[in-house]
Amino acid sequence: MSETSARLLNLLSLLQTPREWPGSELAGRLGVTSRTIRRDIERLRELGYPVHATMGAEGGYRLAAGTAMPPLLLDDEEAVAIAVGLRSAAGHTIAGIEEASVRALAKLEQVLPARLRRRVGTLGTATVPMPSGDGPTVDPEHLTVLAAAITNHERLRFGYRAGAGARSKRLVEPHRLVASGRRWYLVAYDNDREDWRIFRVDRLSEPFPTGVRTPPRELPAADAGAYVRERMQGTAPTHRAVATVYAPAAEVAARLGGPAAGGVEPLDEASCRWRSAPDSLEWLAMRLAMLGREFTVHEPPELAAYLRAMGGRVTRAAGVEGAATDAAVEDAVDTPS
């Protein structure tokens, strides 16, 4: 690579940092004159990079969005992070993103140096995505519109279908998008109802910004994620589980995912007591089942009943002859939706 080409790449790498660069600082970073910087900026413009210049003592150069997507420069860690993210996105809940993610990953891996391809490949072979089953998908264009309205503090109109099927038109001040499991939620202030609301993004239709900008409102929670979690727990019945798990406490704590799942108390070297945080019967049962270890549920009785019903379904699905029917148990359990 020639000295000029290498310098252009270094200049482009600096400009891709979201800030304005004085010409003198760029010249100092690259060890050239300000005249050389101006000449290199013109070369980048000829290649399609929209480099904007501002005059004055506080002026400088910055890379702006253009009409087309020019090539990006990524360092090693950024390239690996994007490749891993694209692998994950191939199974995501945003409609149509799977194919786009595969195409982008193919392009990226084609130009990755061999040492980085090995790193990405190692991560791919060492990890297995957990199938999450069928679920609602979200239009990526809707996410783009919502994100832009949030950034611009702009009121938004959209159609909305409630869980029971009722349809309505909404005028809101969008606050944040929250991704949870296989669902996306919009936290927004509903202007017609004069209160905060949580909307499932897959139930939105025809969102469009009104052009009216408003000062940001203060959310009545520490953050949007906490707000969604508190409201979801407030609308669905939750329980605290107490169970003995026949595995070392350190192993169980690691599998449960840390303190947010509750407390793990060692009983001896081979068993421990789990006291969960409040959660739905469905999620508590899944957490216990996915430990892959024997366990005994002490509380609540509803969880034990739910597990018996779930075990009957699993046994029947496996085609075991003579599996007991747990219809009576299922009727007694209020299964979360």
C-alpha positions in Angstrom: 0.0 0.0 0.0 1.4 3.4 -0.9 2.1 6.1 1.7 -0.7 8.3 0.3 -3.3 5.4 0.3 -2.4 4.5 3.9 -2.7 8.1 4.9 -6.1 8.4 3.3 -7.3 5.3 5.2 -6.0 6.7 8.5 -7.7 10.1 7.8 -10.9 8.3 7.0 -10.7 6.3 10.2 -10.3 9.5 12.2 -13.3 11.2 10.5 -15.5 8.2 11.2 -15.3 9.2 14.9 -18.5 11.2 15.5 -16.9 14.6 16.1 -15.6 17.7 14.3 -11.8 17.6 13.6 -9.9 20.9 13.2 -7.6 20.7 10.2 -4.5 21.4 12.4 -5.3 18.5 14.7 -5.7 16.1 11.7 -2.4 17.4 10.3 -0.7 16.8 13.6 -2.2 13.3 14.0 -1.0 12.3 10.5 2.3 14.2 10.5 1.5 16.2 7.4 0.7 19.8 6.5 -2.7 21.4 6.6 -2.5 21.8 2.8 -2.0 18.0 2.5 -5.1 17.5 4.7 -7.2 19.7 2.4 -6.0 17.8 -0.6 -6.7 14.4 1.0 -10.2 15.7 2.0 -10.9 16.4 -1.7 -9.8 12.9 -2.6 -12.2 11.4 -0.1 -15.0 13.5 -1.5 -14.2 12.3 -5.0 -14.5 8.7 -3.6 -18.1 9.5 -2.4 -17.4 10.3 1.3 -19.5 13.4 2.3 -16.9 15.3 4.3 -18.3 18.7 5.5 -16.1 21.6 6.3 -17.0 24.6 8.6 -15.0 27.8 8.6 -13.8 29.9 11.6 -11.7 29.4 14.7 -14.0 26.5 15.8 -14.4 25.1 12.4 -13.1 21.8 11.0 -14.1 18.6 9.2 -16.6 16.0 9.9 -18.1 13.0 8.0 -21.8 13.4 7.4 -24.5 11.1 6.1 -24.7 10.9 2.3 -27.1 9.6 -0.3 -25.2 6.3 -0.5 -23.4 4.1 2.0 -19.6 4.4 1.4 -17.3 1.7 2.7 -16.6 1.8 6.4 -13.3 1.3 8.2 -13.4 -0.9 11.3 -10.7 -1.9 13.7 -10.2 -5.5 14.7 -12.5 -5.5 17.7 -15.2 -3.6 15.9 -15.2 -6.0 13.0 -15.4 -9.1 15.3 -18.2 -7.4 17.3 -20.3 -6.7 14.2 -19.8 -10.2 12.8 -20.9 -11.8 16.0 -23.9 -9.4 16.2 -24.9 -10.3 12.6 -24.8 -14.0 13.5 -27.1 -13.3 16.4 -29.4 -11.1 14.3 -30.0 -13.9 11.8 -32.4 -15.4 14.3 -33.9 -12.2 15.6 -37.5 -11.0 15.9 -37.3 -8.2 13.4 -39.1 -9.2 10.2 -36.8 -9.6 7.2 -33.6 -9.0 9.1 -32.5 -12.6 9.0 -31.7 -12.6 5.2 -30.2 -9.1 5.4 -28.0 -10.2 8.3 -26.8 -13.3 6.4 -25.9 -11.1 3.3 -24.1 -8.6 5.4 -22.2 -11.3 7.3 -21.1 -12.9 4.1 -19.7 -9.6 2.8 -17.9 -8.9 6.0 -16.4 -12.4 6.4 -15.2 -12.2 2.8 -12.9 -9.3 3.6 -11.9 -10.2 7.1 -8.2 -11.0 7.6 -7.6 -14.7 8.3 -6.8 -14.0 12.0 -10.2 -12.3 12.5 -12.1 -15.0 10.5 -10.7 -17.6 12.9 -11.9 -15.6 15.9 -15.4 -15.2 14.5 -15.4 -18.9 13.5 -14.3 -20.0 16.9 -17.1 -18.0 18.5 -19.6 -19.5 16.1 -18.6 -23.1 16.8 -18.4 -22.6 20.5 -21.9 -21.1 20.9 -25.3 -22.5 20.1 -28.3 -20.2 19.9 -31.3 -21.4 21.9 -34.4 -21.9 19.8 -37.0 -19.4 21.0 -39.9 -20.8 19.0 -42.4 -18.9 17.0 -43.3 -15.3 18.0 -44.3 -11.9 16.8 -42.0 -10.1 14.4 -41.5 -6.4 14.1 -41.3 -4.3 10.9 -37.7 -2.8 10.8 -39.1 0.3 9.2 -41.3 0.8 12.2 -38.3 0.6 14.5 -36.5 3.1 12.4 -39.4 5.6 12.5 -39.8 5.1 16.3 -36.1 5.5 17.0 -36.0 8.7 14.9 -39.0 10.2 16.7 -37.4 9.3 20.1 -34.1 11.0 19.1 -35.9 14.1 17.8 -38.4 14.3 20.7 -41.2 14.4 18.1 -44.8 13.4 18.6 -45.9 10.3 16.8 -49.2 9.0 15.5 -50.0 5.3 14.8 -52.7 2.7 14.7 -52.7 0.2 17.6 -54.4 -3.1 18.1 -54.9 -4.1 21.7 -54.5 -7.7 23.0 -58.3 -8.2 22.9 -58.4 -7.0 19.3 -59.7 -3.4 19.8 -58.2 -0.9 17.4 -57.5 2.7 18.1 -55.5 5.7 16.9 -52.8 7.0 19.2 -50.9 10.3 19.6 -47.9 9.9 21.8 -44.5 11.4 22.8 -42.2 8.4 22.4 -39.6 7.9 25.1 -37.6 4.7 24.6 -37.7 1.3 22.8 -37.2 -1.7 25.0 -36.4 -5.2 23.7 -37.4 -8.0 26.0 -37.3 -11.7 25.0 -39.0 -12.0 21.6 -40.9 -8.7 21.9 -40.2 -5.0 21.4 -42.0 -2.4 23.5 -42.4 1.3 23.0 -42.6 3.4 26.2 -44.4 6.6 25.5 -46.6 9.4 27.0 -50.1 9.1 25.5 -51.3 12.6 24.9 -55.0 11.6 24.6 -55.0 9.6 27.9 -52.6 12.0 29.6 -50.6 9.1 31.1 -47.6 6.8 30.3 -48.3 3.7 28.3 -46.4 0.7 27.0 -47.1 -0.4 23.4 -46.1 -3.7 21.8 -44.3 -2.7 18.6 -45.6 -5.7 16.6 -49.2 -4.3 17.2 -48.3 -0.9 15.7 -49.4 0.1 12.2 -48.5 3.1 10.0 -46.4 5.1 12.5 -45.6 8.6 11.3 -44.0 11.6 12.9 -46.2 14.7 13.2 -43.3 17.3 13.0 -44.3 18.6 16.5 -41.3 18.6 18.9 -41.8 18.6 22.6 -39.5 18.8 25.6 -38.7 15.4 27.0 -40.8 14.2 29.9 -39.5 12.6 33.0 -40.4 8.9 33.2 -41.8 7.8 36.5 -39.1 5.1 36.9 -35.4 4.7 37.0 -35.2 3.8 33.3 -37.5 2.5 30.6 -36.4 -1.1 31.1 -37.3 -1.0 34.8 -40.6 0.7 33.9 -41.6 -2.1 31.5 -40.5 -4.8 34.0 -42.5 -3.2 36.9 -45.6 -2.7 34.8 -45.5 -6.2 33.3 -45.1 -7.7 36.8 -48.0 -5.6 38.0 -50.4 -6.9 35.3 -49.5 -10.6 35.6 -49.6 -12.8 38.7 -46.1 -13.4 40.1 -44.7 -15.9 42.6 -41.6 -16.4 44.6 -40.2 -19.9 44.3 -38.3 -21.8 47.0 -36.6 -25.0 45.7 -33.8 -27.4 46.5 -31.5 -28.0 43.6 -29.2 -31.0 43.7 -26.1 -29.3 42.3 -23.3 -27.1 43.8 -24.4 -23.6 44.6 -21.8 -21.9 42.3 -23.0 -23.9 39.3 -26.7 -23.1 40.0 -26.0 -19.4 40.5 -24.1 -19.3 37.2 -26.8 -21.1 35.3 -29.6 -18.9 36.8 -27.8 -15.8 35.5 -26.7 -13.8 38.6 -28.4 -12.0 41.5 -31.4 -10.7 39.4 -32.7 -14.3 39.4 -32.8 -14.5 43.2 -30.6 -15.9 45.9 -28.7 -19.3 46.0 -27.7 -20.7 49.4 -25.4 -23.7 49.6 -26.8 -26.6 51.7 -23.8 -28.9 51.2 -21.2 -29.5 48.5 -23.8 -31.1 46.2 -27.0 -29.2 46.8 -28.3 -25.7 47.4 -31.5 -23.7 48.1 -32.8 -21.3 45.5 -35.1 -18.4 46.6 -36.3 -16.7 43.4 -37.2 -13.1 42.7 -40.9 -12.6 41.9 -41.8 -14.0 38.5 -44.4 -15.8 36.5 -45.1 -19.6 37.0 -44.1 -20.2 33.4 -40.7 -18.5 33.7 -39.9 -20.0 37.1 -40.7 -23.5 35.8 -38.5 -22.9 32.7 -35.6 -21.7 34.8 -35.7 -24.8 37.0 -36.2 -27.2 34.0 -33.3 -25.7 32.1 -30.9 -26.2 35.0 -30.5 -29.8 33.9 -30.4 -31.0 37.5 -32.8 -32.7 39.9 -34.7 -30.4 42.1 -37.6 -30.3 44.7 -40.1 -27.4 44.8 -41.1 -26.3 48.3 -43.0 -23.2 47.4 -45.4 -22.2 46.0 -47.9 -25.1 45.4 -49.0 -23.5 42.1 -45.5 -23.9 40.7 -45.5 -27.6 41.6 -48.8 -28.0 39.9 -47.6 -26.1 36.9 -44.5 -28.4 36.6 -46.7 -31.5 36.9 -48.8 -30.2 34.0 -45.8 -29.3 32.0 -44.2 -32.7 32.6 -47.4 -34.5 31.4 -47.4 -32.5 28.2 -43.7 -33.2 27.6 -44.2 -36.9 28.3 -47.2 -37.1 25.9 -45.2 -35.2 23.3 -42.5 -37.8 23.5 -45.0 -40.5 22.6 -44.7 -42.5 25.9 -47.6 -45.0 26.2 -49.8 -44.7 29.2 -48.8 -41.1 30.1 -51.1 -39.7 32.7 -53.5 -36.9 31.8 -53.0 -33.7 33.8 -56.1 -31.9 32.5 -57.5 -31.5 36.0 -54.2 -30.0 37.2 -54.1 -27.7 34.1 -57.6 -26.5 34.8 -56.5 -25.5 38.3 -53.5 -23.5 37.1 -53.9 -20.0 35.7 -51.2 -20.2 32.9 -49.7 -16.8 32.1 -50.3 -15.6 28.6 
